[in-house]
Amino acid sequence: MTSGQDPRSLLPTDSPCVAVCSTLYDDICRGCGRTITEVANWVILDDTEKKQIWQRITAEGYPRRKG
C-alpha cells in the first residue's frame, strides 16, 4: 500500500457483494446493484469492466447493506 492511501478504498477487482443477495424477482441484485450476468461473470471480467460496473452501481447508490 502506498503512503497516504486509504486502507478502506476498494480496488476494481474487489467484489461489491455485501451478502444481501436478491435477484429472485429482479434483474438487479438489491444488495450490490449488479445484474445476474455481472455477478456470474465477475471472476472473468477484466479490471476495466469491473471498474465500469463499480462506477455505475455507486452512482445508483449501491452497494447497500439492507435490501
C-alpha positions as protocol buffer text, in pm:
chain_id: "A"
residue {
  index: 1
  type: MET
  ca { x: 0 y: 0 z: 0 }
}
residue {
  index: 2
  type: THR
  ca { x: 134 y: 340 z: -89 }
}
residue {
  index: 3
  type: SER
  ca { x: 171 y: 615 z: 168 }
}
residue {
  index: 4
  type: GLY
  ca { x: -148 y: 811 z: 223 }
}
residue {
  index: 5
  type: GLN
  ca { x: -375 y: 554 z: 58 }
}
residue {
  index: 6
  type: ASP
  ca { x: -699 y: 489 z: 244 }
}
residue {
  index: 7
  type: PRO
  ca { x: -692 y: 123 z: 355 }
}
residue {
  index: 8
  type: ARG
  ca { x: -1072 y: 114 z: 317 }
}
residue {
  index: 9
  type: SER
  ca { x: -1061 y: 210 z: -51 }
}
residue {
  index: 10
  type: LEU
  ca { x: -1162 y: -59 z: -293 }
}
residue {
  index: 11
  type: LEU
  ca { x: -985 y: -186 z: -597 }
}
residue {
  index: 12
  type: PRO
  ca { x: -1179 y: -253 z: -919 }
}
residue {
  index: 13
  type: THR
  ca { x: -1112 y: -623 z: -861 }
}
residue {
  index: 14
  type: ASP
  ca { x: -1289 y: -621 z: -523 }
}
residue {
  index: 15
  type: SER
  ca { x: -1638 y: -761 z: -542 }
}
residue {
  index: 16
  type: PRO
  ca { x: -1920 y: -524 z: -448 }
}
residue {
  index: 17
  type: CYS
  ca { x: -2107 y: -814 z: -286 }
}
residue {
  index: 18
  type: VAL
  ca { x: -2245 y: -728 z: 58 }
}
residue {
  index: 19
  type: ALA
  ca { x: -2404 y: -1070 z: 120 }
}
residue {
  index: 20
  type: VAL
  ca { x: -2754 y: -931 z: 74 }
}
residue {
  index: 21
  type: CYS
  ca { x: -2824 y: -1123 z: -243 }
}
residue {
  index: 22
  type: SER
  ca { x: -3162 y: -1084 z: -402 }
}
residue {
  index: 23
  type: THR
  ca { x: -3215 y: -1148 z: -768 }
}
residue {
  index: 24
  type: LEU
  ca { x: -3515 y: -1376 z: -732 }
}
residue {
  index: 25
  type: TYR
  ca { x: -3771 y: -1125 z: -861 }
}
residue {
  index: 26
  type: ASP
  ca { x: -3540 y: -862 z: -1009 }
}
residue {
  index: 27
  type: ASP
  ca { x: -3278 y: -842 z: -1281 }
}
residue {
  index: 28
  type: ILE
  ca { x: -3060 y: -637 z: -1045 }
}
residue {
  index: 29
  type: CYS
  ca { x: -2930 y: -758 z: -709 }
}
residue {
  index: 30
  type: ARG
  ca { x: -3079 y: -548 z: -429 }
}
residue {
  index: 31
  type: GLY
  ca { x: -2756 y: -573 z: -232 }
}
residue {
  index: 32
  type: CYS
  ca { x: -2480 y: -488 z: -479 }
}
residue {
  index: 33
  type: GLY
  ca { x: -2666 y: -349 z: -780 }
}
residue {
  index: 34
  type: ARG
  ca { x: -2512 y: -584 z: -1033 }
}
residue {
  index: 35
  type: THR
  ca { x: -2705 y: -777 z: -1292 }
}
residue {
  index: 36
  type: ILE
  ca { x: -2727 y: -1154 z: -1268 }
}
residue {
  index: 37
  type: THR
  ca { x: -2481 y: -1178 z: -1558 }
}
residue {
  index: 38
  type: GLU
  ca { x: -2235 y: -940 z: -1391 }
}
residue {
  index: 39
  type: VAL
  ca { x: -2247 y: -1141 z: -1068 }
}
residue {
  index: 40
  type: ALA
  ca { x: -2197 y: -1470 z: -1252 }
}
residue {
  index: 41
  type: ASN
  ca { x: -1911 y: -1338 z: -1468 }
}
residue {
  index: 42
  type: TRP
  ca { x: -1731 y: -1123 z: -1207 }
}
residue {
  index: 43
  type: VAL
  ca { x: -1432 y: -1358 z: -1180 }
}
residue {
  index: 44
  type: ILE
  ca { x: -1366 y: -1347 z: -1557 }
}
residue {
  index: 45
  type: LEU
  ca { x: -1422 y: -973 z: -1614 }
}
residue {
  index: 46
  type: ASP
  ca { x: -1112 y: -760 z: -1660 }
}
residue {
  index: 47
  type: ASP
  ca { x: -1028 y: -466 z: -1434 }
}
residue {
  index: 48
  type: THR
  ca { x: -1168 y: -213 z: -1682 }
}
residue {
  index: 49
  type: GLU
  ca { x: -1504 y: -391 z: -1696 }
}
residue {
  index: 50
  type: LYS
  ca { x: -1516 y: -419 z: -1317 }
}
residue {
  index: 51
  type: LYS
  ca { x: -1432 y: -51 z: -1276 }
}
residue {
  index: 52
  type: GLN
  ca { x: -1717 y: 43 z: -1514 }
}
residue {
  index: 53
  type: ILE
  ca { x: -1959 y: -169 z: -1310 }
}
residue {
  index: 54
  type: TRP
  ca { x: -1833 y: -11 z: -986 }
}
residue {
  index: 55
  type: GLN
  ca { x: -1886 y: 338 z: -1131 }
}
residue {
  index: 56
  type: ARG
  ca { x: -2241 y: 256 z: -1241 }
}
residue {
  index: 57
  type: ILE
  ca { x: -2352 y: 88 z: -919 }
}
residue {
  index: 58
  type: THR
  ca { x: -2206 y: 353 z: -690 }
}
residue {
  index: 59
  type: ALA
  ca { x: -2376 y: 625 z: -897 }
}
residue {
  index: 60
  type: GLU
  ca { x: -2701 y: 433 z: -841 }
}
residue {
  index: 61
  type: GLY
  ca { x: -2647 y: 416 z: -463 }
}
residue {
  index: 62
  type: TYR
  ca { x: -2507 y: 65 z: -434 }
}
residue {
  index: 63
  type: PRO
  ca { x: -2381 y: -144 z: -266 }
}
residue {
  index: 64
  type: ARG
  ca { x: -2648 y: -146 z: 2 }
}
residue {
  index: 65
  type: ARG
  ca { x: -2630 y: -329 z: 332 }
}
residue {
  index: 66
  type: LYS
  ca { x: -3007 y: -368 z: 359 }
}
residue {
  index: 67
  type: GLY
  ca { x: -3241 y: -450 z: 68 }
}
